[in-house]
Amino acid sequence: MKDSHKNPWKTLTSEVVHRNRWYSVRKDTVIMPSGEQGEYNVIDHDDAVFIVALDDDMQIYLIGLYRYPTDMYSLEVPAGGSDGEDPLTAAKRELQEETGLLAKDWKLLSKLQSANGFLNEFAHIFLATGLQVTDDHKQAAEGITELQKIPLKTTLSMIQSGEITDCQSIAAICLAALHLGIASSA
């Protein structure tokens, strides 16, 4: 779908003020839609991938890890940065690294704006099926302390109860449920 809306923002200057191996932060001087000059800070980040790994029994794999920024434990779908790779290639790598799973079939469900108020990253949501379990993973290196297999329908209840709080995992699970006809779009 082509965006027919005209961009009301005008960038006057752009300067990278912080850079590390994962992202950079730039400070832009802009003319805002109001016509006033202002500052806008943007995090530049490679796209990310989120994988709903679904087995033949309609169960999905969730990883558990402690998230430092929010100071809490989180159940999430396998995910990670694309590191500049093609999203499907990155999704296959992340699934194996985080779960030890390989998938025969892959379907791109959506491409979402992660946090479009300050971040230019897109999240590519994949459904992975035809799973094969291997012992080849990097869970400890990733900080993953748990791997759970949960019925997809149960994860929807876990979202409603607040047991799953990661918004990109919630989006991925809900998109998979809609794609599979488990949840209604109306």
C-alpha positions as CSV (number, residue, x, y, z in Angstrom):
1,M,0.0,0.0,0.0
2,K,1.5,3.3,-1.1
3,D,1.4,6.1,1.6
4,S,-0.3,9.1,-0.1
5,H,0.1,11.3,3.0
6,K,2.6,14.2,2.6
7,N,5.3,14.4,5.2
8,P,4.8,17.6,7.2
9,W,8.2,17.4,8.9
10,K,11.4,19.0,7.5
11,T,14.8,17.9,8.7
12,L,17.3,20.8,8.9
13,T,20.3,19.0,10.5
14,S,21.0,15.4,11.7
15,E,23.8,14.4,14.1
16,V,24.6,11.0,15.6
17,V,25.1,11.7,19.4
18,H,25.5,8.1,20.5
19,R,26.5,4.8,18.9
20,N,27.1,1.3,20.1
21,R,27.1,-2.1,18.5
22,W,23.3,-2.5,18.7
23,Y,21.9,1.0,17.8
24,S,22.6,4.7,17.4
25,V,20.8,7.8,18.6
26,R,20.6,10.8,16.4
27,K,19.5,14.3,17.2
28,D,17.6,16.0,14.4
29,T,16.8,19.7,14.2
30,V,13.4,19.9,12.5
31,I,10.6,22.1,11.4
32,M,7.6,20.5,13.1
33,P,4.1,20.3,11.5
34,S,3.2,23.4,13.5
35,G,5.9,25.3,11.5
36,E,8.1,25.8,14.6
37,Q,11.7,24.6,14.9
38,G,12.4,21.9,17.3
39,E,14.5,18.8,18.2
40,Y,13.7,15.2,17.6
41,N,15.7,12.3,18.9
42,V,15.5,9.0,17.0
43,I,17.0,5.6,17.8
44,D,18.3,4.0,14.6
45,H,18.1,0.2,14.8
46,D,18.1,-2.7,12.4
47,D,14.8,-4.4,11.9
48,A,13.8,-7.2,14.3
49,V,12.1,-10.6,13.9
50,F,9.5,-12.3,16.1
51,I,8.7,-16.0,15.6
52,V,5.6,-17.9,16.6
53,A,6.9,-21.4,16.5
54,L,3.8,-23.7,16.3
55,D,4.0,-27.5,16.6
56,D,1.5,-30.0,15.2
57,D,-0.5,-30.0,18.5
58,M,-1.2,-26.2,18.1
59,Q,1.3,-25.4,20.9
60,I,3.8,-22.5,20.6
61,Y,7.2,-22.1,22.2
62,L,7.8,-19.3,24.6
63,I,11.1,-18.3,26.1
64,G,11.5,-16.9,29.6
65,L,14.2,-14.4,30.6
66,Y,14.7,-11.5,33.0
67,R,14.5,-8.1,31.3
68,Y,17.0,-5.7,32.8
69,P,15.3,-2.4,31.6
70,T,11.9,-3.3,33.1
71,D,13.4,-5.2,36.1
72,M,11.0,-8.2,35.6
73,Y,10.8,-11.7,34.2
74,S,9.2,-12.0,30.8
75,L,7.6,-14.8,28.7
76,E,8.1,-14.0,25.0
77,V,8.1,-15.5,21.6
78,P,11.6,-16.1,20.2
79,A,12.9,-12.9,18.7
80,G,15.9,-10.8,18.0
81,G,17.6,-8.3,15.8
82,S,18.1,-8.9,12.1
83,D,21.7,-7.6,12.3
84,G,21.2,-6.3,8.7
85,E,20.3,-9.7,7.4
86,D,17.2,-10.6,5.3
87,P,14.3,-10.9,7.9
88,L,13.7,-14.6,7.1
89,T,17.3,-15.5,7.4
90,A,17.4,-13.6,10.7
91,A,14.2,-15.4,11.9
92,K,15.7,-18.8,11.2
93,R,18.9,-17.9,13.0
94,E,17.1,-16.5,16.1
95,L,14.7,-19.4,16.3
96,Q,17.6,-21.9,16.4
97,E,19.7,-19.8,18.8
98,E,17.0,-19.2,21.3
99,T,15.1,-22.6,21.2
100,G,17.2,-25.1,19.2
101,L,14.3,-25.4,16.8
102,L,14.4,-25.6,13.0
103,A,11.3,-25.0,11.0
104,K,10.4,-26.4,7.6
105,D,7.7,-23.9,6.7
106,W,7.7,-20.1,7.3
107,K,5.0,-17.5,6.7
108,L,5.5,-13.7,7.1
109,L,2.4,-12.6,9.0
110,S,3.1,-8.8,9.2
111,K,5.6,-6.0,9.3
112,L,4.9,-3.7,12.2
113,Q,6.3,-0.4,13.5
114,S,7.9,-1.3,16.8
115,A,7.8,2.1,18.6
116,N,7.4,4.7,15.9
117,G,7.5,7.7,18.2
118,F,11.3,7.3,18.7
119,L,12.5,4.2,16.9
120,N,12.8,3.4,13.2
121,E,12.9,-0.4,13.6
122,F,10.3,-2.6,12.0
123,A,9.3,-5.9,13.5
124,H,8.8,-8.8,11.0
125,I,6.4,-11.3,12.5
126,F,6.7,-14.9,11.3
127,L,4.8,-18.1,11.8
128,A,7.1,-21.1,11.8
129,T,5.7,-24.7,11.4
130,G,7.0,-28.1,10.6
131,L,9.3,-27.9,13.6
132,Q,12.3,-30.1,14.3
133,V,13.9,-30.1,17.8
134,T,17.7,-29.9,18.0
135,D,20.2,-29.4,20.9
136,D,21.9,-26.6,18.9
137,H,21.0,-23.4,20.8
138,K,22.6,-20.5,22.7
139,Q,20.0,-20.1,25.4
140,A,22.5,-19.5,28.2
141,A,24.3,-16.9,26.2
142,E,21.0,-15.1,25.5
143,G,20.0,-15.1,29.1
144,I,17.1,-17.5,28.5
145,T,16.3,-19.5,31.6
146,E,13.2,-21.3,30.4
147,L,11.6,-22.8,27.3
148,Q,7.9,-23.5,27.5
149,K,5.5,-25.2,25.1
150,I,2.0,-23.8,25.6
151,P,-1.3,-24.2,23.7
152,L,-1.8,-21.2,21.4
153,K,-5.3,-20.7,22.9
154,T,-3.9,-20.7,26.4
155,T,-1.4,-17.9,25.4
156,L,-4.4,-15.7,24.5
157,S,-5.7,-16.1,28.0
158,M,-2.2,-15.4,29.4
159,I,-2.2,-12.2,27.4
160,Q,-5.5,-11.2,28.9
161,S,-4.4,-12.1,32.5
162,G,-1.2,-10.1,32.2
163,E,1.1,-13.2,32.3
164,I,2.5,-12.2,28.9
165,T,3.3,-8.5,28.8
166,D,5.9,-8.1,26.0
167,C,3.9,-6.1,23.4
168,Q,5.7,-7.5,20.3
169,S,5.1,-11.0,21.6
170,I,1.4,-10.1,22.1
171,A,1.2,-8.8,18.6
172,A,2.9,-11.9,17.2
173,I,0.6,-14.3,19.1
174,C,-2.5,-12.4,18.2
175,L,-1.6,-12.2,14.5
176,A,-0.9,-16.0,14.5
177,A,-4.3,-16.7,16.2
178,L,-6.1,-14.5,13.6
179,H,-4.2,-16.1,10.7
180,L,-5.1,-19.6,12.0
181,G,-8.8,-18.6,12.7
182,I,-8.5,-19.1,16.5
183,A,-9.3,-15.5,17.2
184,S,-11.9,-13.3,15.5
185,S,-11.0,-10.1,13.7
186,A,-14.4,-8.6,14.4
